[in-house]
Amino acid sequence: MALYDEIVKETVGFERILGVAVRHLGTGEEASFNGDELFPTASVFKVPVIVELYRQVEAGRLGLDDRMVLKEAEKVPGSGILKELSEGLEVTVRDLSRLMMILSDNTATDMIVERVGKENVNATMRRLGLKKTVVVADCRDMLFDLVGANDLPDEEKTLALYLQLSKGGGAKKGSWSLGTERNDVTTPLEMNRLLGLMVDGKAAGRASCDSILATMEKCQTGEYRVPKYLPAEGVRMQRKTGSLPGIRNDVGVITVLATGERYCISCFTKGAVDVFAAEEAIARVSRSVYQYFTAGR
């Protein structure tokens, strides 16, 4: 059975809302399902952000050991730990990037986005050949749109207000945060391209790409997606996930330790009524791809 067929057999019931791209980094064999379709990135937008961060470090515009001071107004709802910590905490840019990628910390992310600039992230994506990938919103923007408060100035978008607005299912009032208009978007094929450029040391410098991938290897989110059915001791996984209502994403580089073979896999969903079923679909696709690449070995 061809690689495409292995993917398609796991998409039953998710034909319109699931997108997958896979590419073997040794042979170049690749396949996709809805690969050119636009999907909301949710927290997967943090991959383009960290690429731009390291490129700016290489250019001398900032340093990984630069320290930033956590302010109460910078705390962002959703995933992460910084929102629970005390104002005045000093954190290095390096540690902010680790929090962003490992725990998907939204406060750390927005502190980095403010520093590097969304327009610079987008310019870099264009230079790398990603024509459809766009970052126009940070975590605060997305989360406050979810509760119908995207028209407020940032200084009014506090943690307390978000908690108040999100009570009683309030996180369903968004006008754009779950769609592909005016949102952070990408395609499975473009995200796979970015992952491949990172492996090749072309998304940024070789050392920078290696550092990014090493951080992604420590990912602590989405265990029931791409990793669910893979042998934990037989693979290395360098991943980033994204989650919002109806959205479950998982992208990364998988290395088969026994052979050293590597492949990129990017899975996105949108509008999923049952997000647990969406995660299971991603897990099954991941298993089928792994079995395809390791058959007979």
N, C-alpha and C positions, 0 to 999 in steps of 0.2 A: 504494500500500500504506500502511495506517495505521501510526502510530508504534508501537503495540502489536505489530503484525505484524512490523515490522522488528526488534523486540527478540526476539520469540518464535522467529523463524527461526534465531537464533544460540544457542538454549538446548538444542538436541537433545543428549541424553545428560546434561544437567545440570538436568533439570526439578525435582528435589527438593532440590538443594543450592545453587542459584543464585538470588539475589534482585537485582532491578534496579528502580530508580526514576529517572525522567527528567522534568524540567520545563523548558520554555522560559520564561525570565524576562521575555520581552517579551509574547508572546501568551498565556501561561498554559497552553499545550497540554502535557499530561502523560500519562504512561503508566507502568505498573509491572507487574512479573512477580514474584510472591511478595512484593509490596511491603509487606504487613503482617506478614510472617513474621519471627520473632525470629532474629537472627544474632549470634554472638559478635563483638565489635568488634575483638579483638586491638588493635593500636595506633591504630585509629580513635577509641578512647575519648579520645585526646589532643586531639581537636577540642572536645568539651565542656569538657575541662580548661582549654584556653587561653581559651575564652570566659569561663569563671568567673574565670580569672586577671585578664583585662582589666577585668572588671566590678569586681573588688576594687580594682584600681588606680584606677579611676574614683571609687570610694567612699573612697579615701584609706587603705585598710587595709594597703596595701603599695605599693612603688614599683618601677618597672621598673629603676631604677638602684641599687636595694638590692643589696648584695653578700652572697653566701652562700659559705661555705668548704666545699670538698669534703673529706669525711671518708672514710677507708677503709671504714668500715662502711656507708656510703651507696652504694657501688658495686654496680651491678646487672648481672647477666649479659645476654647478648643484644646487640642492636644499639646502636651508639653509640661514642663515643670517650672519654668521661669516665672510664670504667672503666680505661682504659689510662694515665691521667695521674696526676700525683703528688698525694698527700694534702696538703691545705693550700692548694690552688689556689683563688683567689678568682674567682668568676664572678657577673656580674650576673643578676638575674632575667630581664632582657630576653634575654641571651645563652642562658640556660637554656631559655627558651621557643623560641628559634630552633633550638637543638640538638634539642629535643623534636620540632619539626615538620619540620625540614629533613632531619635524619639519623635521626629517630625514636629519639633517644638515650634509653635506658631509665633511666639514672642521673639525667639531667636531669629526666626526667618525674617520677620518684618524689620528687625534691627539691621540685618544684613542687606535686605532689599533697599532700605533707606540709604544705606552707605554706598551700594554699587549702582543703583539707579535702574529702574525697569527699562528705560530707553536704551541703556547700554547692553542689558541682557538681550533685548530684541535685535540690536545691531549685530551682536556676536552670533546669534542664531542665523541671521541672514548670511553672514560671512561663511558660516559652516555649511550652508546649503539647505537649511531648514526654512522653507518658505512659508509654511503654514503654522508653525509654532509661534505663539504669541503670549507674552506675559504683560497683562494690562492691570491686574489686580493683585494686591497682597492679601495675606490671610485675613486681616481685619476687614478689608473690603468685602471679601466673600462671605464671611460669617455674619456681618451686619446686614448684608443683602438678604441672607437666609431668613432673618427675622423682620424683614420689611423696613429696615432703617438705613438704607444705603445713601439717603440724601442728607444725612447729618454730617457736620464737619468732624474730622477725626478726633478733635479734642473732646467731643461729646460722646464718642463711642467707647464708653468705659465698660469694664468687666461687670460692674453692678447693673448697668443698663441692659447689657446683653442677657444676663441671667433673668432679669425681670421680663424682657420681651420674649425669651425662649420658653417661658413656662406655658404649660398647656398646649404643647405642640406648635409653638410659635415659629419653630424653625422650618416652616413650609410656605413662607410668604415671599420668598425670593423672586425677583423679576428676571435675573440673569445668571445667578450663581450655579444653577444646575444645567444650564444650556450652553450653546456654543456661540451665542451672540454677546459681544462686549465682555467676554470672559477669557481666562487663561485656557488656551487650547493647544492641542497637538494632534498628530496622527500616530497610529502604531508604527508605521514605517519610518516616520521622521524620528520618533524617539529611539527606535532601533538604530537609526543612523548615528544619532548622538552617542549612544552607548558604544557603538563600534569605533567611532572616532576617539572615544576615551581609551578604549583598549589599545588602539594604535598610537596613542600619544599625540593625537592631532587636534583634539578638542581644546587643549591647552598644551603646555610643555609636558614632556615625558614624566618628570618627577611630580608635577601637579596632578596629572591624570592618575598616576599610581596612588597618590595620597587620597584623591577623591574616591577611587575604587576601594581603597583600604577602609575608608570610613563607611562606605556603603555596605561593606561586608559585615558590619556590626549592627545592621538594621534590626530593630526590635518590634517591628509592626507587621501586620498582615500574615501571620504564621499559617493561616488557613487558605492562603492563595497559592502562589507559585511553589512555596516550600512543602506544602501539605503532604504530598505523596512521594517526594524525593528522598533518597537515602541520606540522612543528615551527615553521616560519616563518609559518604562517598562523593560529595560535591562541595564546591565552594560557591556561595551565593552572594552576589554584590548587588543589592536591590534598593529600590525606593517605591513606596506605596502612596496611594492617595485615597481618601474616603470622604464622601459627603452623602447626603440622602440620595439613594438610587445610584450612587457611583462607588465602584470598587475597582481600583487600578493597581497594577503591580508590574514594574519593569526592572530588568536587571540582566546581569551577565552570569551565566552558570558555567562552572568549570568542572568537568568530570575528572576527578583526581586520579583515577586509575590510568587514564590515557593522556591527560592534559588537554583534551579537546575542550573548546569553549564555544558557547553560543549565546546570542542575545535573544531575549524574549520580552515582548511588550504586550501587556493585556490591559484593555480598557473596557469599562461598561458605562452606560448612561441610561437613566430612566428605568432602572431595575426595580420592579415592585417588591421582589424578595431579594435583599442584598446577600442573604446567606446562600441562596441558590446561585447568585452571581459569583460569589467567592468559590463555590463548589465547581462551577463551570470553568473558572480560571484554573483551579487546582487540577481538574481532569485534563485540560488542555496541556498544562505543564507536564503532567505525568506522561501523556501520549508523546509529547515532543522528546522528553528524556528517553523514553523507551525506544523511540525511533532512532535516535542518534547512538544509542548504546546496544542496539540489537546485534547479537552474535559476538559481542566482545566479552 
